Amino acid sequence: MSFLGIVACQIGTAFASRTEHASRAKVGVASNPLLLWGIAFEVCFAALVVTVPVLRQIFGTVIPQWHQVLWLLPLPFTVWGCDEAWRWHRRRTPGSVAPRSPAEVPQ
């Protein structure tokens, strides 16, 4: 479960780290197809590590019960949401973020 929890949190981190300042609404979820493919690969690899007997023996994992997997579902959204809240706070705090382009300079 620790391994799967790390994988789940890394998915949230991957979505959160796509931008430093802009919100998720401006960037969009599907704006980076390579990221989506990477996440799909990561999820498939993690599933193989915990389900294929040879890989379970190599990595020392066990198949989680279904109710344990349910605890993993909110983790990416929690990490991503915390980052979104931090960016929201930085956008609304004067002087906390230096403008990156002339278009971002307040008029």
Backbone as CSV, one residue per row, in Angstrom:
resi,resn,N_x,N_y,N_z,CA_x,CA_y,CA_z,C_x,C_y,C_z
1,MET,0.828,-1.194,0.000,0.000,0.000,0.000,0.867,1.250,0.000
2,SER,2.017,1.186,0.650,2.904,2.359,0.639,3.353,2.667,-0.785
3,PHE,3.751,1.625,-1.517,4.167,1.799,-2.907,3.030,2.382,-3.738
4,LEU,1.845,1.825,-3.601,0.703,2.316,-4.378,0.316,3.731,-3.950
5,GLY,0.471,4.045,-2.674,0.205,5.407,-2.207,1.170,6.405,-2.818
6,ILE,2.436,6.020,-2.925,3.430,6.898,-3.557,3.088,7.106,-5.023
7,VAL,2.703,6.038,-5.712,2.321,6.150,-7.122,1.128,7.090,-7.266
8,ALA,0.132,6.932,-6.415,-1.058,7.777,-6.478,-0.707,9.248,-6.238
9,CYS,0.137,9.505,-5.258,0.537,10.890,-4.975,1.383,11.470,-6.104
10,GLN,2.186,10.649,-6.763,2.990,11.127,-7.883,2.106,11.535,-9.061
11,ILE,0.970,10.896,-9.210,0.029,11.300,-10.256,-0.476,12.707,-9.965
12,GLY,-0.847,12.964,-8.722,-1.270,14.316,-8.348,-0.155,15.326,-8.524
13,THR,1.070,14.948,-8.171,2.217,15.839,-8.333,2.476,16.135,-9.801
14,ALA,2.326,15.139,-10.656,2.551,15.343,-12.088,1.575,16.381,-12.648
15,PHE,0.323,16.292,-12.273,-0.654,17.275,-12.744,-0.388,18.650,-12.127
16,ALA,0.007,18.671,-10.864,0.222,19.942,-10.172,1.454,20.672,-10.681
17,SER,2.469,19.957,-11.104,3.734,20.603,-11.462,3.794,21.068,-12.905
18,ARG,2.712,20.998,-13.626,2.739,21.434,-15.023,2.859,22.940,-15.166
19,THR,2.494,23.670,-14.146,2.577,25.129,-14.210,2.932,25.669,-12.837
20,GLU,3.586,26.802,-12.833,3.981,27.417,-11.564,2.920,28.366,-11.023
21,HIS,2.204,29.013,-11.922,1.327,30.101,-11.503,-0.123,29.906,-11.941
22,ALA,-0.344,29.427,-13.158,-1.700,29.329,-13.711,-2.499,28.244,-13.004
23,SER,-3.801,28.395,-13.025,-4.673,27.399,-12.404,-4.906,26.229,-13.358
24,ARG,-5.425,25.153,-12.800,-5.737,23.962,-13.586,-6.748,24.282,-14.668
25,ALA,-7.681,25.171,-14.373,-8.711,25.523,-15.340,-8.107,26.141,-16.603
26,LYS,-7.031,26.896,-16.448,-6.384,27.511,-17.610,-5.538,26.508,-18.388
27,VAL,-4.932,25.563,-17.696,-4.033,24.607,-18.342,-4.811,23.452,-18.962
28,GLY,-5.810,22.952,-18.263,-6.593,21.817,-18.750,-5.973,20.489,-18.370
29,VAL,-6.794,19.475,-18.265,-6.331,18.157,-17.843,-5.633,17.429,-18.992
30,ALA,-6.144,17.555,-20.194,-5.629,16.787,-21.329,-4.674,17.590,-22.205
31,SER,-4.126,18.672,-21.695,-3.272,19.527,-22.523,-1.897,18.924,-22.795
32,ASN,-1.518,17.876,-22.074,-0.217,17.240,-22.276,-0.413,15.742,-22.477
33,PRO,-0.556,15.298,-23.733,-0.810,13.874,-23.990,0.314,12.961,-23.502
34,LEU,1.558,13.425,-23.558,2.664,12.591,-23.084,2.559,12.343,-21.577
35,LEU,2.102,13.340,-20.844,1.893,13.156,-19.408,0.823,12.097,-19.158
36,LEU,-0.251,12.141,-19.922,-1.321,11.157,-19.763,-0.826,9.749,-20.079
37,TRP,0.001,9.616,-21.116,0.580,8.313,-21.444,1.509,7.848,-20.328
38,GLY,2.280,8.758,-19.790,3.181,8.415,-18.685,2.427,7.945,-17.461
39,ILE,1.335,8.609,-17.160,0.511,8.206,-16.014,-0.126,6.844,-16.268
40,ALA,-0.595,6.620,-17.495,-1.171,5.315,-17.833,-0.129,4.209,-17.668
41,PHE,1.095,4.475,-18.126,2.176,3.500,-17.966,2.461,3.252,-16.484
42,GLU,2.520,4.325,-15.707,2.813,4.210,-14.273,1.754,3.369,-13.556
43,VAL,0.495,3.595,-13.883,-0.597,2.840,-13.256,-0.526,1.366,-13.672
44,CYS,-0.278,1.116,-14.963,-0.180,-0.276,-15.434,1.012,-0.988,-14.791
45,PHE,2.150,-0.310,-14.713,3.326,-0.911,-14.095,3.069,-1.218,-12.625
46,ALA,2.459,-0.284,-11.906,2.148,-0.512,-10.490,1.185,-1.693,-10.336
47,ALA,0.206,-1.789,-11.229,-0.737,-2.910,-11.170,-0.018,-4.239,-11.408
48,LEU,0.922,-4.237,-12.336,1.691,-5.457,-12.591,2.548,-5.840,-11.389
49,VAL,3.160,-4.860,-10.765,4.041,-5.124,-9.623,3.289,-5.754,-8.459
50,VAL,2.025,-5.410,-8.297,1.271,-5.963,-7.167,0.395,-7.157,-7.534
51,THR,0.324,-7.525,-8.817,-0.550,-8.640,-9.192,0.182,-9.823,-9.816
52,VAL,1.257,-9.592,-10.549,1.977,-10.688,-11.214,2.862,-11.395,-10.179
53,PRO,2.681,-12.710,-10.020,3.400,-13.436,-8.963,4.925,-13.257,-8.992
54,VAL,5.541,-13.317,-10.149,7.000,-13.168,-10.229,7.418,-11.774,-9.762
55,LEU,6.698,-10.759,-10.221,7.020,-9.386,-9.815,6.714,-9.159,-8.334
56,ARG,5.650,-9.777,-7.844,5.354,-9.662,-6.410,6.484,-10.226,-5.571
57,GLN,7.066,-11.322,-6.027,8.172,-11.929,-5.295,9.421,-11.046,-5.372
58,ILE,9.697,-10.493,-6.540,10.875,-9.634,-6.712,10.757,-8.371,-5.866
59,PHE,9.583,-7.718,-5.929,9.395,-6.439,-5.247,8.850,-6.576,-3.823
60,GLY,8.464,-7.770,-3.442,7.951,-7.983,-2.087,6.596,-7.340,-1.850
61,THR,5.723,-7.410,-2.832,4.393,-6.802,-2.706,3.321,-7.880,-2.555
62,VAL,2.143,-7.450,-2.175,0.976,-8.329,-2.098,-0.186,-7.631,-2.792
63,ILE,-1.167,-8.416,-3.159,-2.350,-7.837,-3.798,-3.194,-7.167,-2.718
64,PRO,-3.476,-5.864,-2.867,-4.307,-5.202,-1.856,-5.765,-5.626,-1.992
65,GLN,-6.469,-5.546,-0.895,-7.898,-5.818,-0.929,-8.609,-4.614,-1.551
66,TRP,-9.802,-4.831,-2.060,-10.506,-3.775,-2.796,-10.754,-2.551,-1.931
67,HIS,-11.050,-2.751,-0.654,-11.321,-1.599,0.203,-10.040,-0.801,0.475
68,GLN,-8.892,-1.446,0.406,-7.631,-0.714,0.551,-7.366,0.157,-0.674
69,VAL,-7.707,-0.351,-1.829,-7.519,0.417,-3.070,-8.387,1.671,-3.053
70,LEU,-9.545,1.584,-2.440,-10.424,2.761,-2.364,-9.750,3.922,-1.621
71,TRP,-8.892,3.599,-0.653,-8.182,4.648,0.092,-7.169,5.373,-0.789
72,LEU,-6.764,4.771,-1.892,-5.795,5.403,-2.796,-6.439,6.447,-3.705
73,LEU,-7.714,6.303,-3.984,-8.381,7.167,-4.961,-8.303,8.664,-4.643
74,PRO,-8.465,9.102,-3.401,-8.409,10.552,-3.168,-6.988,11.137,-3.133
75,LEU,-5.957,10.299,-3.079,-4.603,10.820,-2.908,-4.139,11.753,-4.029
76,PRO,-4.309,11.409,-5.317,-3.861,12.352,-6.353,-4.601,13.686,-6.270
77,PHE,-5.881,13.622,-5.971,-6.678,14.854,-5.897,-6.289,15.691,-4.683
78,THR,-5.890,15.037,-3.611,-5.450,15.762,-2.417,-4.155,16.514,-2.689
79,VAL,-3.186,15.840,-3.290,-1.909,16.493,-3.615,-2.133,17.633,-4.601
80,TRP,-2.882,17.346,-5.653,-3.161,18.348,-6.683,-3.946,19.509,-6.080
81,GLY,-4.916,19.217,-5.250,-5.730,20.258,-4.630,-4.930,21.154,-3.703
82,CYS,-4.020,20.578,-2.940,-3.162,21.390,-2.067,-2.304,22.341,-2.892
83,ASP,-1.767,21.855,-3.998,-0.963,22.711,-4.865,-1.820,23.806,-5.498
84,GLU,-3.032,23.455,-5.908,-3.959,24.449,-6.475,-4.268,25.533,-5.446
85,ALA,-4.517,25.121,-4.199,-4.821,26.093,-3.141,-3.629,27.016,-2.896
86,TRP,-2.431,26.457,-2.924,-1.229,27.278,-2.727,-1.067,28.282,-3.869
87,ARG,-1.278,27.830,-5.105,-1.180,28.756,-6.245,-2.264,29.822,-6.175
88,TRP,-3.470,29.442,-5.771,-4.559,30.406,-5.638,-4.167,31.481,-4.626
89,HIS,-3.609,31.047,-3.505,-3.172,31.986,-2.466,-2.082,32.920,-3.011
90,ARG,-1.131,32.368,-3.729,-0.027,33.194,-4.272,-0.532,34.201,-5.299
91,ARG,-1.535,33.814,-6.093,-2.077,34.749,-7.092,-2.805,35.904,-6.428
92,ARG,-3.364,35.690,-5.254,-4.140,36.725,-4.585,-3.364,37.516,-3.545
93,THR,-2.118,37.144,-3.281,-1.289,37.859,-2.330,-0.398,38.818,-3.100
94,PRO,-0.585,40.122,-2.909,0.221,41.092,-3.657,1.711,40.913,-3.395
95,GLY,2.477,40.921,-4.473,3.923,40.842,-4.366,4.475,39.461,-4.117
96,SER,3.623,38.419,-4.041,4.156,37.085,-3.762,4.683,36.398,-5.008
97,VAL,4.221,36.825,-6.175,4.673,36.225,-7.420,5.118,37.337,-8.356
98,ALA,6.349,37.279,-8.801,6.848,38.272,-9.750,6.243,37.990,-11.125
99,PRO,5.746,39.014,-11.818,5.206,38.806,-13.155,6.273,38.259,-14.091
100,ARG,5.877,37.350,-14.954,6.807,36.701,-15.877,6.824,37.377,-17.249
101,SER,5.791,38.091,-17.573,5.743,38.753,-18.878,5.004,40.079,-18.727
102,PRO,5.140,40.975,-19.714,4.435,42.257,-19.624,2.915,42.090,-19.517
103,ALA,2.381,41.008,-20.067,0.936,40.784,-20.004,0.479,40.503,-18.581
104,GLU,1.368,40.009,-17.727,1.007,39.671,-16.358,1.168,40.844,-15.403
105,VAL,1.718,41.974,-15.870,1.930,43.133,-15.011,0.581,43.802,-14.773
106,PRO,0.188,44.021,-13.518,-1.099,44.661,-13.239,-1.107,46.101,-13.764
107,GLN,-2.214,46.496,-14.327,-2.353,47.844,-14.903,-3.058,48.754,-13.919
